[in-house]
Amino acid sequence: MNLVNGNGNGNSQRNNIQVSADELTVVECECGGSVFQQAHQIHKLSAAHPKNPTGEPQFMNLPVHICLNCGHVKTNQDLTE
């Protein structure tokens, strides 16, 4: 299987590392749940933000993972901490 390296900022890299499932660690939520559903949070950069070159509001979809046991939302950065 190929691994995806999430760096916490919404970007991912694909690595060609060959591993089997028994070499991986299961990620768990604080509630103990280990099954997540992928979703996206929409983030807005205001038109007045100094790093916004367009002067118009900008929107970005960031991937998140929702625990199916308790509904807690985790970002890629949460998963790496």
Biopython code that builds the backbone (N, CA, C, O; Angstrom):
import numpy as np
from Bio.PDB.StructureBuilder import StructureBuilder

atoms = [
    (1, "MET", "N", (0.845, -1.181, 0.000)),
    (1, "MET", "CA", (0.000, 0.000, 0.000)),
    (1, "MET", "C", (0.883, 1.233, 0.000)),
    (1, "MET", "O", (1.987, 1.199, 0.544)),
    (2, "ASN", "N", (0.426, 2.312, -0.593)),
    (2, "ASN", "CA", (1.147, 3.575, -0.588)),
    (2, "ASN", "C", (0.692, 4.404, 0.597)),
    (2, "ASN", "O", (-0.493, 4.420, 0.929)),
    (3, "LEU", "N", (1.617, 5.085, 1.231)),
    (3, "LEU", "CA", (1.294, 5.922, 2.376)),
    (3, "LEU", "C", (1.115, 7.360, 1.940)),
    (3, "LEU", "O", (1.775, 7.823, 1.010)),
    (4, "VAL", "N", (0.212, 8.072, 2.619)),
    (4, "VAL", "CA", (0.008, 9.496, 2.389)),
    (4, "VAL", "C", (0.582, 10.230, 3.580)),
    (4, "VAL", "O", (0.209, 9.954, 4.720)),
    (5, "ASN", "N", (1.486, 11.162, 3.328)),
    (5, "ASN", "CA", (2.107, 11.942, 4.381)),
    (5, "ASN", "C", (1.353, 13.250, 4.511)),
    (5, "ASN", "O", (1.542, 14.156, 3.700)),
    (6, "GLY", "N", (0.494, 13.363, 5.527)),
    (6, "GLY", "CA", (-0.231, 14.608, 5.774)),
    (6, "GLY", "C", (0.625, 15.523, 6.613)),
    (6, "GLY", "O", (1.044, 15.146, 7.708)),
    (7, "ASN", "N", (0.895, 16.717, 6.125)),
    (7, "ASN", "CA", (1.765, 17.621, 6.856)),
    (7, "ASN", "C", (0.994, 18.643, 7.670)),
    (7, "ASN", "O", (1.591, 19.585, 8.193)),
    (8, "GLY", "N", (-0.314, 18.483, 7.791)),
    (8, "GLY", "CA", (-1.090, 19.344, 8.663)),
    (8, "GLY", "C", (-1.573, 20.640, 8.054)),
    (8, "GLY", "O", (-2.357, 21.350, 8.683)),
    (9, "ASN", "N", (-1.135, 20.976, 6.848)),
    (9, "ASN", "CA", (-1.555, 22.249, 6.266)),
    (9, "ASN", "C", (-2.503, 22.061, 5.087)),
    (9, "ASN", "O", (-2.697, 22.970, 4.281)),
    (10, "GLY", "N", (-3.085, 20.881, 5.000)),
    (10, "GLY", "CA", (-4.029, 20.637, 3.916)),
    (10, "GLY", "C", (-3.397, 20.032, 2.683)),
    (10, "GLY", "O", (-4.109, 19.639, 1.759)),
    (11, "ASN", "N", (-2.068, 19.948, 2.645)),
    (11, "ASN", "CA", (-1.371, 19.342, 1.518)),
    (11, "ASN", "C", (-0.922, 17.945, 1.907)),
    (11, "ASN", "O", (-0.587, 17.697, 3.065)),
    (12, "SER", "N", (-0.912, 17.048, 0.960)),
    (12, "SER", "CA", (-0.473, 15.686, 1.214)),
    (12, "SER", "C", (0.535, 15.294, 0.156)),
    (12, "SER", "O", (0.502, 15.787, -0.971)),
    (13, "GLN", "N", (1.436, 14.395, 0.540)),
    (13, "GLN", "CA", (2.397, 13.846, -0.392)),
    (13, "GLN", "C", (2.206, 12.345, -0.425)),
    (13, "GLN", "O", (1.937, 11.728, 0.606)),
    (14, "ARG", "N", (2.343, 11.755, -1.597)),
    (14, "ARG", "CA", (2.281, 10.299, -1.716)),
    (14, "ARG", "C", (3.713, 9.771, -1.720)),
    (14, "ARG", "O", (4.570, 10.247, -2.465)),
    (15, "ASN", "N", (3.946, 8.779, -0.868)),
    (15, "ASN", "CA", (5.243, 8.124, -0.803)),
    (15, "ASN", "C", (5.075, 6.689, -1.265)),
    (15, "ASN", "O", (4.086, 6.037, -0.931)),
    (16, "ASN", "N", (6.025, 6.200, -2.021)),
    (16, "ASN", "CA", (5.986, 4.808, -2.455)),
    (16, "ASN", "C", (6.735, 3.948, -1.458)),
    (16, "ASN", "O", (7.828, 3.459, -1.745)),
    (17, "ILE", "N", (6.149, 3.764, -0.291)),
    (17, "ILE", "CA", (6.710, 2.925, 0.754)),
    (17, "ILE", "C", (5.850, 1.677, 0.819)),
    (17, "ILE", "O", (4.641, 1.769, 1.030)),
    (18, "GLN", "N", (6.444, 0.538, 0.643)),
    (18, "GLN", "CA", (5.698, -0.716, 0.667)),
    (18, "GLN", "C", (5.668, -1.260, 2.091)),
    (18, "GLN", "O", (6.700, -1.664, 2.628)),
    (19, "VAL", "N", (4.489, -1.269, 2.699)),
    (19, "VAL", "CA", (4.299, -1.808, 4.042)),
    (19, "VAL", "C", (3.021, -2.629, 4.057)),
    (19, "VAL", "O", (2.145, -2.461, 3.209)),
    (20, "SER", "N", (2.931, -3.515, 5.031)),
    (20, "SER", "CA", (1.695, -4.279, 5.203)),
    (20, "SER", "C", (0.913, -3.673, 6.357)),
    (20, "SER", "O", (1.467, -2.919, 7.157)),
    (21, "ALA", "N", (-0.369, -3.997, 6.447)),
    (21, "ALA", "CA", (-1.247, -3.418, 7.466)),
    (21, "ALA", "C", (-0.766, -3.720, 8.879)),
    (21, "ALA", "O", (-0.974, -2.905, 9.778)),
    (22, "ASP", "N", (-0.127, -4.872, 9.103)),
    (22, "ASP", "CA", (0.325, -5.207, 10.455)),
    (22, "ASP", "C", (1.533, -4.388, 10.899)),
    (22, "ASP", "O", (1.926, -4.464, 12.063)),
    (23, "GLU", "N", (2.128, -3.609, 10.001)),
    (23, "GLU", "CA", (3.243, -2.732, 10.350)),
    (23, "GLU", "C", (2.774, -1.326, 10.731)),
    (23, "GLU", "O", (3.589, -0.486, 11.113)),
    (24, "LEU", "N", (1.480, -1.065, 10.630)),
    (24, "LEU", "CA", (0.924, 0.259, 10.887)),
    (24, "LEU", "C", (0.258, 0.313, 12.252)),
    (24, "LEU", "O", (-0.150, -0.714, 12.794)),
    (25, "THR", "N", (0.149, 1.512, 12.804)),
    (25, "THR", "CA", (-0.533, 1.740, 14.069)),
    (25, "THR", "C", (-1.903, 2.342, 13.785)),
    (25, "THR", "O", (-2.022, 3.261, 12.975)),
    (26, "VAL", "N", (-2.928, 1.833, 14.443)),
    (26, "VAL", "CA", (-4.285, 2.365, 14.280)),
    (26, "VAL", "C", (-4.384, 3.689, 15.029)),
    (26, "VAL", "O", (-3.985, 3.780, 16.190)),
    (27, "VAL", "N", (-4.915, 4.712, 14.369)),
    (27, "VAL", "CA", (-5.134, 6.016, 14.997)),
    (27, "VAL", "C", (-6.458, 5.959, 15.740)),
    (27, "VAL", "O", (-7.472, 5.529, 15.190)),
    (28, "GLU", "N", (-6.441, 6.397, 16.998)),
    (28, "GLU", "CA", (-7.665, 6.396, 17.796)),
    (28, "GLU", "C", (-8.035, 7.808, 18.211)),
    (28, "GLU", "O", (-7.175, 8.668, 18.401)),
    (29, "CYS", "N", (-9.323, 8.023, 18.345)),
    (29, "CYS", "CA", (-9.875, 9.257, 18.893)),
    (29, "CYS", "C", (-9.719, 9.209, 20.414)),
    (29, "CYS", "O", (-9.437, 8.152, 20.980)),
    (30, "GLU", "N", (-9.900, 10.339, 21.063)),
    (30, "GLU", "CA", (-9.850, 10.391, 22.519)),
    (30, "GLU", "C", (-10.889, 9.471, 23.156)),
    (30, "GLU", "O", (-10.696, 8.999, 24.276)),
    (31, "CYS", "N", (-11.994, 9.213, 22.442)),
    (31, "CYS", "CA", (-13.061, 8.349, 22.969)),
    (31, "CYS", "C", (-12.733, 6.868, 22.802)),
    (31, "CYS", "O", (-13.451, 6.013, 23.320)),
    (32, "GLY", "N", (-11.659, 6.561, 22.085)),
    (32, "GLY", "CA", (-11.291, 5.174, 21.818)),
    (32, "GLY", "C", (-11.748, 4.682, 20.463)),
    (32, "GLY", "O", (-11.356, 3.595, 20.040)),
    (33, "GLY", "N", (-12.570, 5.458, 19.772)),
    (33, "GLY", "CA", (-13.030, 5.081, 18.435)),
    (33, "GLY", "C", (-11.886, 5.101, 17.438)),
    (33, "GLY", "O", (-10.963, 5.906, 17.562)),
    (34, "SER", "N", (-11.942, 4.219, 16.452)),
    (34, "SER", "CA", (-10.862, 4.155, 15.466)),
    (34, "SER", "C", (-11.378, 4.142, 14.028)),
    (34, "SER", "O", (-10.635, 3.813, 13.103)),
    (35, "VAL", "N", (-12.648, 4.498, 13.839)),
    (35, "VAL", "CA", (-13.212, 4.583, 12.489)),
    (35, "VAL", "C", (-13.606, 6.035, 12.239)),
    (35, "VAL", "O", (-14.356, 6.631, 13.012)),
    (36, "PHE", "N", (-13.085, 6.593, 11.143)),
    (36, "PHE", "CA", (-13.294, 7.999, 10.822)),
    (36, "PHE", "C", (-13.892, 8.127, 9.432)),
    (36, "PHE", "O", (-13.671, 7.280, 8.567)),
    (37, "GLN", "N", (-14.651, 9.193, 9.227)),
    (37, "GLN", "CA", (-15.192, 9.530, 7.911)),
    (37, "GLN", "C", (-14.495, 10.798, 7.448)),
    (37, "GLN", "O", (-14.328, 11.735, 8.228)),
    (38, "GLN", "N", (-14.086, 10.835, 6.181)),
    (38, "GLN", "CA", (-13.446, 12.027, 5.645)),
    (38, "GLN", "C", (-14.497, 13.065, 5.284)),
    (38, "GLN", "O", (-15.574, 12.736, 4.787)),
    (39, "ALA", "N", (-14.161, 14.325, 5.544)),
    (39, "ALA", "CA", (-15.026, 15.453, 5.197)),
    (39, "ALA", "C", (-14.122, 16.655, 4.945)),
    (39, "ALA", "O", (-12.898, 16.537, 5.006)),
    (40, "HIS", "N", (-14.717, 17.801, 4.662)),
    (40, "HIS", "CA", (-13.959, 19.034, 4.458)),
    (40, "HIS", "C", (-14.563, 20.151, 5.285)),
    (40, "HIS", "O", (-15.784, 20.288, 5.365)),
    (41, "GLN", "N", (-13.702, 20.951, 5.901)),
    (41, "GLN", "CA", (-14.130, 22.204, 6.516)),
    (41, "GLN", "C", (-13.790, 23.304, 5.527)),
    (41, "GLN", "O", (-12.737, 23.279, 4.891)),
    (42, "ILE", "N", (-14.684, 24.263, 5.403)),
    (42, "ILE", "CA", (-14.435, 25.390, 4.510)),
    (42, "ILE", "C", (-13.920, 26.544, 5.360)),
    (42, "ILE", "O", (-14.579, 26.979, 6.304)),
    (43, "HIS", "N", (-12.733, 27.032, 5.010)),
    (43, "HIS", "CA", (-12.121, 28.152, 5.715)),
    (43, "HIS", "C", (-12.122, 29.364, 4.794)),
    (43, "HIS", "O", (-11.979, 29.240, 3.577)),
    (44, "LYS", "N", (-12.287, 30.536, 5.398)),
    (44, "LYS", "CA", (-12.382, 31.776, 4.628)),
    (44, "LYS", "C", (-11.230, 32.703, 5.008)),
    (44, "LYS", "O", (-10.936, 32.897, 6.187)),
    (45, "LEU", "N", (-10.586, 33.269, 3.994)),
    (45, "LEU", "CA", (-9.593, 34.321, 4.170)),
    (45, "LEU", "C", (-10.282, 35.624, 3.778)),
    (45, "LEU", "O", (-10.723, 35.780, 2.639)),
    (46, "SER", "N", (-10.373, 36.551, 4.715)),
    (46, "SER", "CA", (-11.127, 37.781, 4.453)),
    (46, "SER", "C", (-10.471, 38.613, 3.351)),
    (46, "SER", "O", (-9.273, 38.504, 3.091)),
    (47, "ALA", "N", (-11.279, 39.432, 2.725)),
    (47, "ALA", "CA", (-10.790, 40.312, 1.659)),
    (47, "ALA", "C", (-9.744, 41.280, 2.188)),
    (47, "ALA", "O", (-8.846, 41.681, 1.447)),
    (48, "ALA", "N", (-9.843, 41.664, 3.460)),
    (48, "ALA", "CA", (-8.934, 42.650, 4.040)),
    (48, "ALA", "C", (-7.660, 42.040, 4.619)),
    (48, "ALA", "O", (-6.787, 42.777, 5.076)),
    (49, "HIS", "N", (-7.533, 40.724, 4.611)),
    (49, "HIS", "CA", (-6.347, 40.086, 5.190)),
    (49, "HIS", "C", (-5.103, 40.533, 4.427)),
    (49, "HIS", "O", (-5.119, 40.573, 3.197)),
    (50, "PRO", "N", (-4.020, 40.871, 5.139)),
    (50, "PRO", "CA", (-2.821, 41.384, 4.460)),
    (50, "PRO", "C", (-2.165, 40.387, 3.500)),
    (50, "PRO", "O", (-1.431, 40.808, 2.606)),
    (51, "LYS", "N", (-2.401, 39.106, 3.651)),
    (51, "LYS", "CA", (-1.812, 38.114, 2.743)),
    (51, "LYS", "C", (-2.728, 37.777, 1.569)),
    (51, "LYS", "O", (-2.392, 36.923, 0.750)),
    (52, "ASN", "N", (-3.884, 38.442, 1.480)),
    (52, "ASN", "CA", (-4.814, 38.195, 0.385)),
    (52, "ASN", "C", (-4.533, 39.190, -0.735)),
    (52, "ASN", "O", (-4.851, 40.371, -0.597)),
    (53, "PRO", "N", (-3.943, 38.736, -1.844)),
    (53, "PRO", "CA", (-3.566, 39.661, -2.917)),
    (53, "PRO", "C", (-4.735, 40.102, -3.794)),
    (53, "PRO", "O", (-4.592, 41.047, -4.569)),
    (54, "THR", "N", (-5.891, 39.436, -3.690)),
    (54, "THR", "CA", (-6.985, 39.717, -4.616)),
    (54, "THR", "C", (-7.935, 40.802, -4.133)),
    (54, "THR", "O", (-8.615, 41.434, -4.941)),
    (55, "GLY", "N", (-7.989, 41.026, -2.820)),
    (55, "GLY", "CA", (-8.965, 41.964, -2.287)),
    (55, "GLY", "C", (-10.372, 41.395, -2.242)),
    (55, "GLY", "O", (-11.318, 42.112, -1.916)),
    (56, "GLU", "N", (-10.523, 40.121, -2.564)),
    (56, "GLU", "CA", (-11.806, 39.411, -2.517)),
    (56, "GLU", "C", (-11.692, 38.283, -1.495)),
    (56, "GLU", "O", (-10.603, 37.747, -1.292)),
    (57, "PRO", "N", (-12.794, 37.916, -0.850)),
    (57, "PRO", "CA", (-12.732, 36.774, 0.068)),
    (57, "PRO", "C", (-12.259, 35.516, -0.675)),
    (57, "PRO", "O", (-12.651, 35.277, -1.817)),
    (58, "GLN", "N", (-11.428, 34.731, -0.025)),
    (58, "GLN", "CA", (-10.916, 33.488, -0.600)),
    (58, "GLN", "C", (-11.364, 32.323, 0.279)),
    (58, "GLN", "O", (-11.417, 32.455, 1.502)),
    (59, "PHE", "N", (-11.682, 31.199, -0.326)),
    (59, "PHE", "CA", (-12.150, 30.027, 0.409)),
    (59, "PHE", "C", (-11.233, 28.850, 0.134)),
    (59, "PHE", "O", (-10.729, 28.682, -0.976)),
    (60, "MET", "N", (-11.024, 28.036, 1.163)),
    (60, "MET", "CA", (-10.176, 26.859, 1.039)),
    (60, "MET", "C", (-10.838, 25.682, 1.741)),
    (60, "MET", "O", (-11.320, 25.816, 2.865)),
    (61, "ASN", "N", (-10.862, 24.535, 1.082)),
    (61, "ASN", "CA", (-11.357, 23.302, 1.694)),
    (61, "ASN", "C", (-10.196, 22.605, 2.387)),
    (61, "ASN", "O", (-9.175, 22.319, 1.761)),
    (62, "LEU", "N", (-10.348, 22.331, 3.674)),
    (62, "LEU", "CA", (-9.328, 21.595, 4.404)),
    (62, "LEU", "C", (-9.890, 20.235, 4.807)),
    (62, "LEU", "O", (-10.998, 20.150, 5.336)),
    (63, "PRO", "N", (-9.118, 19.162, 4.556)),
    (63, "PRO", "CA", (-9.615, 17.836, 4.907)),
    (63, "PRO", "C", (-9.678, 17.651, 6.416)),
    (63, "PRO", "O", (-8.783, 18.084, 7.143)),
    (64, "VAL", "N", (-10.735, 17.008, 6.878)),
    (64, "VAL", "CA", (-10.888, 16.658, 8.288)),
    (64, "VAL", "C", (-11.386, 15.220, 8.369)),
    (64, "VAL", "O", (-11.844, 14.647, 7.381)),
    (65, "HIS", "N", (-11.287, 14.655, 9.560)),
    (65, "HIS", "CA", (-11.712, 13.288, 9.814)),
    (65, "HIS", "C", (-12.676, 13.326, 10.987)),
    (65, "HIS", "O", (-12.349, 13.876, 12.039)),
    (66, "ILE", "N", (-13.864, 12.747, 10.820)),
    (66, "ILE", "CA", (-14.896, 12.750, 11.855)),
    (66, "ILE", "C", (-14.961, 11.362, 12.476)),
    (66, "ILE", "O", (-15.163, 10.368, 11.779)),
    (67, "CYS", "N", (-14.787, 11.304, 13.799)),
    (67, "CYS", "CA", (-14.892, 10.034, 14.513)),
    (67, "CYS", "C", (-16.343, 9.560, 14.440)),
    (67, "CYS", "O", (-17.257, 10.289, 14.825)),
    (68, "LEU", "N", (-16.548, 8.355, 13.954)),
    (68, "LEU", "CA", (-17.910, 7.838, 13.829)),
    (68, "LEU", "C", (-18.470, 7.381, 15.171)),
    (68, "LEU", "O", (-19.665, 7.108, 15.278)),
    (69, "ASN", "N", (-17.620, 7.293, 16.197)),
    (69, "ASN", "CA", (-18.089, 6.906, 17.523)),
    (69, "ASN", "C", (-18.651, 8.100, 18.289)),
    (69, "ASN", "O", (-19.723, 8.005, 18.885)),
    (70, "CYS", "N", (-17.922, 9.239, 18.277)),
    (70, "CYS", "CA", (-18.344, 10.384, 19.095)),
    (70, "CYS", "C", (-18.602, 11.654, 18.295)),
    (70, "CYS", "O", (-19.161, 12.609, 18.834)),
    (71, "GLY", "N", (-18.206, 11.691, 17.014)),
    (71, "GLY", "CA", (-18.425, 12.877, 16.193)),
    (71, "GLY", "C", (-17.331, 13.923, 16.286)),
    (71, "GLY", "O", (-17.441, 14.983, 15.671)),
    (72, "HIS", "N", (-16.264, 13.645, 17.051)),
    (72, "HIS", "CA", (-15.154, 14.594, 17.176)),
    (72, "HIS", "C", (-14.507, 14.805, 15.810)),
    (72, "HIS", "O", (-14.312, 13.851, 15.057)),
    (73, "VAL", "N", (-14.175, 16.060, 15.492)),
    (73, "VAL", "CA", (-13.548, 16.404, 14.220)),
    (73, "VAL", "C", (-12.050, 16.550, 14.436)),
    (73, "VAL", "O", (-11.613, 17.295, 15.313)),
    (74, "LYS", "N", (-11.261, 15.835, 13.635)),
    (74, "LYS", "CA", (-9.806, 15.904, 13.711)),
    (74, "LYS", "C", (-9.257, 16.383, 12.368)),
    (74, "LYS", "O", (-9.722, 15.966, 11.308)),
    (75, "THR", "N", (-8.268, 17.260, 12.435)),
    (75, "THR", "CA", (-7.556, 17.686, 11.237)),
    (75, "THR", "C", (-6.356, 16.768, 11.038)),
    (75, "THR", "O", (-6.035, 15.970, 11.918)),
    (76, "ASN", "N", (-5.692, 16.872, 9.892)),
    (76, "ASN", "CA", (-4.468, 16.104, 9.676)),
    (76, "ASN", "C", (-3.433, 16.444, 10.740)),
    (76, "ASN", "O", (-2.698, 15.566, 11.191)),
    (77, "GLN", "N", (-3.368, 17.706, 11.143)),
    (77, "GLN", "CA", (-2.408, 18.112, 12.168)),
    (77, "GLN", "C", (-2.730, 17.436, 13.501)),
    (77, "GLN", "O", (-1.817, 17.019, 14.213)),
    (78, "ASP", "N", (-4.012, 17.322, 13.849)),
    (78, "ASP", "CA", (-4.405, 16.630, 15.081)),
    (78, "ASP", "C", (-3.934, 15.182, 15.071)),
    (78, "ASP", "O", (-3.547, 14.644, 16.109)),
    (79, "LEU", "N", (-3.966, 14.558, 13.914)),
    (79, "LEU", "CA", (-3.598, 13.150, 13.815)),
    (79, "LEU", "C", (-2.104, 12.934, 13.986)),
    (79, "LEU", "O", (-1.682, 11.842, 14.366)),
    (80, "THR", "N", (-1.290, 13.954, 13.713)),
    (80, "THR", "CA", (0.163, 13.797, 13.819)),
    (80, "THR", "C", (0.696, 14.180, 15.186)),
    (80, "THR", "O", (1.878, 13.975, 15.462)),
    (81, "GLU", "N", (-0.140, 14.726, 16.041)),
    (81, "GLU", "CA", (0.327, 15.150, 17.370)),
    (81, "GLU", "C", (0.264, 14.017, 18.356)),
    (81, "GLU", "O", (0.618, 14.193, 19.521)),
]
sb = StructureBuilder()
sb.init_structure("model")
sb.init_model(0)
sb.init_chain("A")
sb.init_seg("    ")
for serial, (resi, resn, name, xyz) in enumerate(atoms, 1):
    if name == "N":
        sb.init_residue(resn, " ", resi, " ")
    sb.init_atom(name, np.array(xyz, "f"), 0.0, 1.0, " ", f" {name:<3s}", serial, name[0])
structure = sb.get_structure()
